[in-house]
Amino acid sequence: MIKNIDIRIDSIEPLESPASLMEKYPVSLELTNSIIKSREQVNNIIRGGDRRLLAIVGPCSIHDPEAAVEYAKKLKALADELSDEIYIVMRTYFEKPRTIGGWKGFILDPYLDGTYNIQAGIALARKLLIDITSLGMPVGCEMLDPIVPQYIDEMLSWGSVGARTTESQTHRTLASGMSVAIGFKNSTSGECAPAINAIKSSQEKAAFIGVDKQGNLAIYRTTGNDCAHLILRGGDHAPNYYEEEIEVASKLMEKMNLTPSIVIDCSHANSRKVPGRQKRVLRAVIDQVIWGHKEIRGFMLESNLFSGCQALGDDPSELAYGVSITDGCMGWDETVEVLQRAYATLKAGKRELGV
């Protein structure tokens, strides 16, 4: 018989269903209630009802569960300290989009060795999110593979769609059915129109083919996501966190009959991927918030236990603990200083203006 399917497939392996993994790593009723409460707070900030700033803070990517839990414990203490002005969600990104090649994230390659043990990656990611949220630390992830959310969406309080996938209709319809607020990043070129179109699209009812919790193919019909928002991350030629760019983005959203709701990514092209420049971006963001730019609902910081980044070599055991293996991050001490200063500036500015 002549074979005309799966010609370039080396092997096919069964994947454990979401329901089966949920039985192994269950979420308690108490934790479920805590996550629902954190989602409500995030949604209220995105809608403008809560005037605190949403802060998505954490490693560029998660590659070491032990370091991630240590970071989460530190971040939880800081989050409690700043909670009346800044609501912190830990950045727990397990999937990394790649233009050409490289490590594609903890879920696809949890052992950092190219073996692509996806089953282990999904299980370890779910367990880690339970461990972190059980500390009282809300979490947020980027939505890349459209099936992965079925394994981890219970624990999420916020999500994003990256610059490379914002124009994907698959991700727009996925966002329309997600149970959390979803931020769409502007394109890598710096254009905002694709992300704003995505926001508009994700607010509409939609239907898509997916996998249910039992692992069966299913048709999902969505109600639309009323907490979709814009993330400004800069572009190839210039940053876009300045007042003028935010005003332009706001007007574009208004033309689409959208209420402007914007989160500023202090990293990526806005900092030219230089970790220490993130504080410059955040200073500008806080200044604009104090002066009445209510469309700014939050910001993002890439931060880890220790600063910088390191290359992933042939031997993962040689990696330095708590240092990013993707984009460079601020270290913990700088993170504390930057966030505490932002908090103090917000408090003082609002007090001076009588807000």
Contacts in CASP RR format, 6 or more apart in sequence:
PFRMAT RR
TARGET T0000
AUTHOR 0000-0000-0000
METHOD contacts of the structure
MODEL  1
MIKNIDIRIDSIEPLESPASLMEKYPVSLELTNSIIKSREQVNNIIRGGD
RRLLAIVGPCSIHDPEAAVEYAKKLKALADELSDEIYIVMRTYFEKPRTI
GGWKGFILDPYLDGTYNIQAGIALARKLLIDITSLGMPVGCEMLDPIVPQ
YIDEMLSWGSVGARTTESQTHRTLASGMSVAIGFKNSTSGECAPAINAIK
SSQEKAAFIGVDKQGNLAIYRTTGNDCAHLILRGGDHAPNYYEEEIEVAS
KLMEKMNLTPSIVIDCSHANSRKVPGRQKRVLRAVIDQVIWGHKEIRGFM
LESNLFSGCQALGDDPSELAYGVSITDGCMGWDETVEVLQRAYATLKAGK
RELGV
6 12 0 8 1.000
13 119 0 8 1.000
15 118 0 8 1.000
15 119 0 8 1.000
15 122 0 8 1.000
16 119 0 8 1.000
16 122 0 8 1.000
16 123 0 8 1.000
17 213 0 8 1.000
17 214 0 8 1.000
17 215 0 8 1.000
18 150 0 8 1.000
18 151 0 8 1.000
18 211 0 8 1.000
18 212 0 8 1.000
18 213 0 8 1.000
18 214 0 8 1.000
18 215 0 8 1.000
19 213 0 8 1.000
19 214 0 8 1.000
19 215 0 8 1.000
21 122 0 8 1.000
21 123 0 8 1.000
21 126 0 8 1.000
21 151 0 8 1.000
22 154 0 8 1.000
22 213 0 8 1.000
24 123 0 8 1.000
25 123 0 8 1.000
25 126 0 8 1.000
25 127 0 8 1.000
25 130 0 8 1.000
27 35 0 8 1.000
27 130 0 8 1.000
27 154 0 8 1.000
27 155 0 8 1.000
31 130 0 8 1.000
31 133 0 8 1.000
31 134 0 8 1.000
32 154 0 8 1.000
34 133 0 8 1.000
34 136 0 8 1.000
35 133 0 8 1.000
35 138 0 8 1.000
35 154 0 8 1.000
35 155 0 8 1.000
35 156 0 8 1.000
35 157 0 8 1.000
38 89 0 8 1.000
38 138 0 8 1.000
38 157 0 8 1.000
39 156 0 8 1.000
39 157 0 8 1.000
39 158 0 8 1.000
39 179 0 8 1.000
39 180 0 8 1.000
39 181 0 8 1.000
41 50 0 8 1.000
41 87 0 8 1.000
42 54 0 8 1.000
42 87 0 8 1.000
42 89 0 8 1.000
42 138 0 8 1.000
42 157 0 8 1.000
42 158 0 8 1.000
42 180 0 8 1.000
42 181 0 8 1.000
42 227 0 8 1.000
43 181 0 8 1.000
43 227 0 8 1.000
44 50 0 8 1.000
45 52 0 8 1.000
45 53 0 8 1.000
45 54 0 8 1.000
45 87 0 8 1.000
45 297 0 8 1.000
45 298 0 8 1.000
46 54 0 8 1.000
46 181 0 8 1.000
46 227 0 8 1.000
46 229 0 8 1.000
46 261 0 8 1.000
46 297 0 8 1.000
47 226 0 8 1.000
47 227 0 8 1.000
47 259 0 8 1.000
47 261 0 8 1.000
48 261 0 8 1.000
48 294 0 8 1.000
48 297 0 8 1.000
50 87 0 8 1.000
51 294 0 8 1.000
52 83 0 8 1.000
52 84 0 8 1.000
52 85 0 8 1.000
52 86 0 8 1.000
52 87 0 8 1.000
53 85 0 8 1.000
53 86 0 8 1.000
53 87 0 8 1.000
53 289 0 8 1.000
53 296 0 8 1.000
53 297 0 8 1.000
53 298 0 8 1.000
53 299 0 8 1.000
53 346 0 8 1.000
54 86 0 8 1.000
54 87 0 8 1.000
54 89 0 8 1.000
54 158 0 8 1.000
54 263 0 8 1.000
54 297 0 8 1.000
54 298 0 8 1.000
54 299 0 8 1.000
55 86 0 8 1.000
55 87 0 8 1.000
55 88 0 8 1.000
55 89 0 8 1.000
55 298 0 8 1.000
55 299 0 8 1.000
55 300 0 8 1.000
55 301 0 8 1.000
55 339 0 8 1.000
56 89 0 8 1.000
56 90 0 8 1.000
56 91 0 8 1.000
56 140 0 8 1.000
56 158 0 8 1.000
56 160 0 8 1.000
56 263 0 8 1.000
56 298 0 8 1.000
56 299 0 8 1.000
56 300 0 8 1.000
56 301 0 8 1.000
57 75 0 8 1.000
57 88 0 8 1.000
57 89 0 8 1.000
57 90 0 8 1.000
57 91 0 8 1.000
57 300 0 8 1.000
57 301 0 8 1.000
57 303 0 8 1.000
57 335 0 8 1.000
57 339 0 8 1.000
58 71 0 8 1.000
58 75 0 8 1.000
58 90 0 8 1.000
58 91 0 8 1.000
58 92 0 8 1.000
58 301 0 8 1.000
58 302 0 8 1.000
58 303 0 8 1.000
58 304 0 8 1.000
58 329 0 8 1.000
59 68 0 8 1.000
59 71 0 8 1.000
59 91 0 8 1.000
59 93 0 8 1.000
59 302 0 8 1.000
59 303 0 8 1.000
59 304 0 8 1.000
59 324 0 8 1.000
59 329 0 8 1.000
60 91 0 8 1.000
60 93 0 8 1.000
60 267 0 8 1.000
60 302 0 8 1.000
60 304 0 8 1.000
60 309 0 8 1.000
60 324 0 8 1.000
60 326 0 8 1.000
60 327 0 8 1.000
60 328 0 8 1.000
60 329 0 8 1.000
61 93 0 8 1.000
61 94 0 8 1.000
61 96 0 8 1.000
61 105 0 8 1.000
61 106 0 8 1.000
61 324 0 8 1.000
61 325 0 8 1.000
61 326 0 8 1.000
61 327 0 8 1.000
62 68 0 8 1.000
62 92 0 8 1.000
62 93 0 8 1.000
62 94 0 8 1.000
62 106 0 8 1.000
62 125 0 8 1.000
62 128 0 8 1.000
63 103 0 8 1.000
63 105 0 8 1.000
63 106 0 8 1.000
63 112 0 8 1.000
63 319 0 8 1.000
63 325 0 8 1.000
64 319 0 8 1.000
64 321 0 8 1.000
64 322 0 8 1.000
65 124 0 8 1.000
65 127 0 8 1.000
65 128 0 8 1.000
65 131 0 8 1.000
67 304 0 8 1.000
67 305 0 8 1.000
67 321 0 8 1.000
67 322 0 8 1.000
68 92 0 8 1.000
68 128 0 8 1.000
68 132 0 8 1.000
69 128 0 8 1.000
69 131 0 8 1.000
69 132 0 8 1.000
69 135 0 8 1.000
70 305 0 8 1.000
71 90 0 8 1.000
71 304 0 8 1.000
71 305 0 8 1.000
71 322 0 8 1.000
71 332 0 8 1.000
72 90 0 8 1.000
72 131 0 8 1.000
72 132 0 8 1.000
72 135 0 8 1.000
72 137 0 8 1.000
73 135 0 8 1.000
74 305 0 8 1.000
74 332 0 8 1.000
75 88 0 8 1.000
75 90 0 8 1.000
75 137 0 8 1.000
76 135 0 8 1.000
76 136 0 8 1.000
76 137 0 8 1.000
78 88 0 8 1.000
78 335 0 8 1.000
78 336 0 8 1.000
78 339 0 8 1.000
79 86 0 8 1.000
79 87 0 8 1.000
79 88 0 8 1.000
79 137 0 8 1.000
81 340 0 8 1.000
81 343 0 8 1.000
82 88 0 8 1.000
82 339 0 8 1.000
82 340 0 8 1.000
82 343 0 8 1.000
85 343 0 8 1.000
85 346 0 8 1.000
85 347 0 8 1.000
86 339 0 8 1.000
86 342 0 8 1.000
86 343 0 8 1.000
86 346 0 8 1.000
88 138 0 8 1.000
88 339 0 8 1.000
89 138 0 8 1.000
89 139 0 8 1.000
89 140 0 8 1.000
89 157 0 8 1.000
89 158 0 8 1.000
90 132 0 8 1.000
90 137 0 8 1.000
90 138 0 8 1.000
90 139 0 8 1.000
90 140 0 8 1.000
91 140 0 8 1.000
91 300 0 8 1.000
91 302 0 8 1.000
92 128 0 8 1.000
92 129 0 8 1.000
92 132 0 8 1.000
92 139 0 8 1.000
92 140 0 8 1.000
92 141 0 8 1.000
93 140 0 8 1.000
93 141 0 8 1.000
93 142 0 8 1.000
94 105 0 8 1.000
94 106 0 8 1.000
94 107 0 8 1.000
94 121 0 8 1.000
94 125 0 8 1.000
94 141 0 8 1.000
94 148 0 8 1.000
94 152 0 8 1.000
95 104 0 8 1.000
95 105 0 8 1.000
95 106 0 8 1.000
95 107 0 8 1.000
95 108 0 8 1.000
95 141 0 8 1.000
95 142 0 8 1.000
95 144 0 8 1.000
95 145 0 8 1.000
95 148 0 8 1.000
96 103 0 8 1.000
96 104 0 8 1.000
96 105 0 8 1.000
96 144 0 8 1.000
96 326 0 8 1.000
97 144 0 8 1.000
97 162 0 8 1.000
97 164 0 8 1.000
97 165 0 8 1.000
98 104 0 8 1.000
99 164 0 8 1.000
103 109 0 8 1.000
103 112 0 8 1.000
103 312 0 8 1.000
103 325 0 8 1.000
103 326 0 8 1.000
106 121 0 8 1.000
106 124 0 8 1.000
106 125 0 8 1.000
107 118 0 8 1.000
107 121 0 8 1.000
107 122 0 8 1.000
107 125 0 8 1.000
107 145 0 8 1.000
107 148 0 8 1.000
108 116 0 8 1.000
108 118 0 8 1.000
108 121 0 8 1.000
109 115 0 8 1.000
109 116 0 8 1.000
109 117 0 8 1.000
110 117 0 8 1.000
110 120 0 8 1.000
110 121 0 8 1.000
110 124 0 8 1.000
110 125 0 8 1.000
111 117 0 8 1.000
111 120 0 8 1.000
111 316 0 8 1.000
112 312 0 8 1.000
112 316 0 8 1.000
112 319 0 8 1.000
112 325 0 8 1.000
113 316 0 8 1.000
122 148 0 8 1.000
122 151 0 8 1.000
122 152 0 8 1.000
125 151 0 8 1.000
125 152 0 8 1.000
126 151 0 8 1.000
126 152 0 8 1.000
126 155 0 8 1.000
129 139 0 8 1.000
129 152 0 8 1.000
129 155 0 8 1.000
129 156 0 8 1.000
130 155 0 8 1.000
132 139 0 8 1.000
132 155 0 8 1.000
133 139 0 8 1.000
133 155 0 8 1.000
138 157 0 8 1.000
138 158 0 8 1.000
139 155 0 8 1.000
139 156 0 8 1.000
139 157 0 8 1.000
139 158 0 8 1.000
140 156 0 8 1.000
140 157 0 8 1.000
140 158 0 8 1.000
140 159 0 8 1.000
140 160 0 8 1.000
140 180 0 8 1.000
141 152 0 8 1.000
141 156 0 8 1.000
141 159 0 8 1.000
141 160 0 8 1.000
142 159 0 8 1.000
142 160 0 8 1.000
142 161 0 8 1.000
142 162 0 8 1.000
143 149 0 8 1.000
143 159 0 8 1.000
143 160 0 8 1.000
143 161 0 8 1.000
143 165 0 8 1.000
143 171 0 8 1.000
143 174 0 8 1.000
143 175 0 8 1.000
143 178 0 8 1.000
143 182 0 8 1.000
144 162 0 8 1.000
144 165 0 8 1.000
146 170 0 8 1.000
146 171 0 8 1.000
146 174 0 8 1.000
146 208 0 8 1.000
146 210 0 8 1.000
147 210 0 8 1.000
147 211 0 8 1.000
149 156 0 8 1.000
149 174 0 8 1.000
149 178 0 8 1.000
150 211 0 8 1.000
150 212 0 8 1.000
150 213 0 8 1.000
150 215 0 8 1.000
153 178 0 8 1.000
153 179 0 8 1.000
153 180 0 8 1.000
156 179 0 8 1.000
156 180 0 8 1.000
157 180 0 8 1.000
158 180 0 8 1.000
158 181 0 8 1.000
158 182 0 8 1.000
158 183 0 8 1.000
159 178 0 8 1.000
159 180 0 8 1.000
159 181 0 8 1.000
159 182 0 8 1.000
159 183 0 8 1.000
160 182 0 8 1.000
160 183 0 8 1.000
160 184 0 8 1.000
160 185 0 8 1.000
160 231 0 8 1.000
161 168 0 8 1.000
161 171 0 8 1.000
161 172 0 8 1.000
161 175 0 8 1.000
161 182 0 8 1.000
161 183 0 8 1.000
161 184 0 8 1.000
161 185 0 8 1.000
161 198 0 8 1.000
162 184 0 8 1.000
162 185 0 8 1.000
162 231 0 8 1.000
163 185 0 8 1.000
163 186 0 8 1.000
163 187 0 8 1.000
163 188 0 8 1.000
163 233 0 8 1.000
163 268 0 8 1.000
164 188 0 8 1.000
165 171 0 8 1.000
166 184 0 8 1.000
166 185 0 8 1.000
166 186 0 8 1.000
166 187 0 8 1.000
166 194 0 8 1.000
166 195 0 8 1.000
166 198 0 8 1.000
167 187 0 8 1.000
167 194 0 8 1.000
167 197 0 8 1.000
167 198 0 8 1.000
169 201 0 8 1.000
170 208 0 8 1.000
171 198 0 8 1.000
172 198 0 8 1.000
172 201 0 8 1.000
172 202 0 8 1.000
172 206 0 8 1.000
173 201 0 8 1.000
173 202 0 8 1.000
173 206 0 8 1.000
173 207 0 8 1.000
173 208 0 8 1.000
173 222 0 8 1.000
174 208 0 8 1.000
175 182 0 8 1.000
175 183 0 8 1.000
175 184 0 8 1.000
175 198 0 8 1.000
175 202 0 8 1.000
175 225 0 8 1.000
175 228 0 8 1.000
176 201 0 8 1.000
176 202 0 8 1.000
176 203 0 8 1.000
176 204 0 8 1.000
176 205 0 8 1.000
176 206 0 8 1.000
176 222 0 8 1.000
176 223 0 8 1.000
176 224 0 8 1.000
176 225 0 8 1.000
177 206 0 8 1.000
177 220 0 8 1.000
177 222 0 8 1.000
177 223 0 8 1.000
177 224 0 8 1.000
177 225 0 8 1.000
178 225 0 8 1.000
180 227 0 8 1.000
181 225 0 8 1.000
181 227 0 8 1.000
181 228 0 8 1.000
181 229 0 8 1.000
182 202 0 8 1.000
182 225 0 8 1.000
182 227 0 8 1.000
182 228 0 8 1.000
182 229 0 8 1.000
183 199 0 8 1.000
183 228 0 8 1.000
183 229 0 8 1.000
183 230 0 8 1.000
183 231 0 8 1.000
183 263 0 8 1.000
184 195 0 8 1.000
184 196 0 8 1.000
184 198 0 8 1.000
184 199 0 8 1.000
184 202 0 8 1.000
184 228 0 8 1.000
184 229 0 8 1.000
184 230 0 8 1.000
184 231 0 8 1.000
185 195 0 8 1.000
185 231 0 8 1.000
185 232 0 8 1.000
185 233 0 8 1.000
185 265 0 8 1.000
186 192 0 8 1.000
186 194 0 8 1.000
186 195 0 8 1.000
186 230 0 8 1.000
186 231 0 8 1.000
186 232 0 8 1.000
186 233 0 8 1.000
186 234 0 8 1.000
186 235 0 8 1.000
186 240 0 8 1.000
186 249 0 8 1.000
187 194 0 8 1.000
187 195 0 8 1.000
187 235 0 8 1.000
188 235 0 8 1.000
188 236 0 8 1.000
188 269 0 8 1.000
189 235 0 8 1.000
189 236 0 8 1.000
189 237 0 8 1.000
190 234 0 8 1.000
190 235 0 8 1.000
190 236 0 8 1.000
190 237 0 8 1.000
190 238 0 8 1.000
190 240 0 8 1.000
190 269 0 8 1.000
192 230 0 8 1.000
192 232 0 8 1.000
192 240 0 8 1.000
192 248 0 8 1.000
192 249 0 8 1.000
192 252 0 8 1.000
193 252 0 8 1.000
195 230 0 8 1.000
195 231 0 8 1.000
196 230 0 8 1.000
196 249 0 8 1.000
196 252 0 8 1.000
196 253 0 8 1.000
196 256 0 8 1.000
196 258 0 8 1.000
197 256 0 8 1.000
198 228 0 8 1.000
199 228 0 8 1.000
199 229 0 8 1.000
199 230 0 8 1.000
199 253 0 8 1.000
199 256 0 8 1.000
199 258 0 8 1.000
200 256 0 8 1.000
200 258 0 8 1.000
202 224 0 8 1.000
202 225 0 8 1.000
202 228 0 8 1.000
203 224 0 8 1.000
203 225 0 8 1.000
203 226 0 8 1.000
203 228 0 8 1.000
203 258 0 8 1.000
204 224 0 8 1.000
205 221 0 8 1.000
205 222 0 8 1.000
205 223 0 8 1.000
205 224 0 8 1.000
206 221 0 8 1.000
206 222 0 8 1.000
206 224 0 8 1.000
207 219 0 8 1.000
207 220 0 8 1.000
207 221 0 8 1.000
207 222 0 8 1.000
208 219 0 8 1.000
208 220 0 8 1.000
208 222 0 8 1.000
209 217 0 8 1.000
209 218 0 8 1.000
209 219 0 8 1.000
209 220 0 8 1.000
210 217 0 8 1.000
210 218 0 8 1.000
210 219 0 8 1.000
210 220 0 8 1.000
211 217 0 8 1.000
211 218 0 8 1.000
212 218 0 8 1.000
229 261 0 8 1.000
229 262 0 8 1.000
229 263 0 8 1.000
229 297 0 8 1.000
230 249 0 8 1.000
230 253 0 8 1.000
230 260 0 8 1.000
230 261 0 8 1.000
230 262 0 8 1.000
230 263 0 8 1.000
231 262 0 8 1.000
231 263 0 8 1.000
231 264 0 8 1.000
231 265 0 8 1.000
231 300 0 8 1.000
232 240 0 8 1.000
232 241 0 8 1.000
232 245 0 8 1.000
232 246 0 8 1.000
232 249 0 8 1.000
232 262 0 8 1.000
232 263 0 8 1.000
232 264 0 8 1.000
232 265 0 8 1.000
232 270 0 8 1.000
233 240 0 8 1.000
233 265 0 8 1.000
233 267 0 8 1.000
233 268 0 8 1.000
233 269 0 8 1.000
233 270 0 8 1.000
234 240 0 8 1.000
234 241 0 8 1.000
234 265 0 8 1.000
234 268 0 8 1.000
234 269 0 8 1.000
234 270 0 8 1.000
235 269 0 8 1.000
236 269 0 8 1.000
239 245 0 8 1.000
239 269 0 8 1.000
239 270 0 8 1.000
239 271 0 8 1.000
239 272 0 8 1.000
239 281 0 8 1.000
240 246 0 8 1.000
240 249 0 8 1.000
240 270 0 8 1.000
241 264 0 8 1.000
241 266 0 8 1.000
241 270 0 8 1.000
241 281 0 8 1.000
241 284 0 8 1.000
241 285 0 8 1.000
242 284 0 8 1.000
243 288 0 8 1.000
243 293 0 8 1.000
246 262 0 8 1.000
246 264 0 8 1.000
246 288 0 8 1.000
246 293 0 8 1.000
246 295 0 8 1.000
246 296 0 8 1.000
249 260 0 8 1.000
249 262 0 8 1.000
250 260 0 8 1.000
250 262 0 8 1.000
250 295 0 8 1.000
253 259 0 8 1.000
253 260 0 8 1.000
253 261 0 8 1.000
254 260 0 8 1.000
260 295 0 8 1.000
261 295 0 8 1.000
261 297 0 8 1.000
262 295 0 8 1.000
262 296 0 8 1.000
262 297 0 8 1.000
262 298 0 8 1.000
263 296 0 8 1.000
263 297 0 8 1.000
263 298 0 8 1.000
263 299 0 8 1.000
263 300 0 8 1.000
264 270 0 8 1.000
264 281 0 8 1.000
264 285 0 8 1.000
264 296 0 8 1.000
264 298 0 8 1.000
264 299 0 8 1.000
264 300 0 8 1.000
265 299 0 8 1.000
265 300 0 8 1.000
266 278 0 8 1.000
266 279 0 8 1.000
266 281 0 8 1.000
266 282 0 8 1.000
266 285 0 8 1.000
266 299 0 8 1.000
266 300 0 8 1.000
266 301 0 8 1.000
266 302 0 8 1.000
267 273 0 8 1.000
267 275 0 8 1.000
267 278 0 8 1.000
267 300 0 8 1.000
267 301 0 8 1.000
267 302 0 8 1.000
267 327 0 8 1.000
268 327 0 8 1.000
270 281 0 8 1.000
271 277 0 8 1.000
271 278 0 8 1.000
271 280 0 8 1.000
271 281 0 8 1.000
273 327 0 8 1.000
273 328 0 8 1.000
275 302 0 8 1.000
275 307 0 8 1.000
275 308 0 8 1.000
275 328 0 8 1.000
275 329 0 8 1.000
275 330 0 8 1.000
275 331 0 8 1.000
276 330 0 8 1.000
276 334 0 8 1.000
278 301 0 8 1.000
278 302 0 8 1.000
278 330 0 8 1.000
278 338 0 8 1.000
279 330 0 8 1.000
279 334 0 8 1.000
279 338 0 8 1.000
279 341 0 8 1.000
281 299 0 8 1.000
282 299 0 8 1.000
282 301 0 8 1.000
282 338 0 8 1.000
282 342 0 8 1.000
283 342 0 8 1.000
283 345 0 8 1.000
285 296 0 8 1.000
285 298 0 8 1.000
285 299 0 8 1.000
286 342 0 8 1.000
286 345 0 8 1.000
286 346 0 8 1.000
287 345 0 8 1.000
288 296 0 8 1.000
289 296 0 8 1.000
289 346 0 8 1.000
290 345 0 8 1.000
290 346 0 8 1.000
290 349 0 8 1.000
290 350 0 8 1.000
290 353 0 8 1.000
301 330 0 8 1.000
301 335 0 8 1.000
301 338 0 8 1.000
301 339 0 8 1.000
302 324 0 8 1.000
302 327 0 8 1.000
302 328 0 8 1.000
302 329 0 8 1.000
302 330 0 8 1.000
303 329 0 8 1.000
303 330 0 8 1.000
303 331 0 8 1.000
303 332 0 8 1.000
303 334 0 8 1.000
303 335 0 8 1.000
304 322 0 8 1.000
304 323 0 8 1.000
304 324 0 8 1.000
304 328 0 8 1.000
304 329 0 8 1.000
304 330 0 8 1.000
304 331 0 8 1.000
304 332 0 8 1.000
305 321 0 8 1.000
305 322 0 8 1.000
305 323 0 8 1.000
305 331 0 8 1.000
305 332 0 8 1.000
306 320 0 8 1.000
306 321 0 8 1.000
306 322 0 8 1.000
306 323 0 8 1.000
306 331 0 8 1.000
306 332 0 8 1.000
307 323 0 8 1.000
307 328 0 8 1.000
307 329 0 8 1.000
307 330 0 8 1.000
307 331 0 8 1.000
307 334 0 8 1.000
308 323 0 8 1.000
308 324 0 8 1.000
308 328 0 8 1.000
308 329 0 8 1.000
308 331 0 8 1.000
309 323 0 8 1.000
309 324 0 8 1.000
309 325 0 8 1.000
309 326 0 8 1.000
309 327 0 8 1.000
309 328 0 8 1.000
309 329 0 8 1.000
310 319 0 8 1.000
310 320 0 8 1.000
310 323 0 8 1.000
310 324 0 8 1.000
310 325 0 8 1.000
311 325 0 8 1.000
312 319 0 8 1.000
312 325 0 8 1.000
319 325 0 8 1.000
330 338 0 8 1.000
349 355 0 8 1.000
END
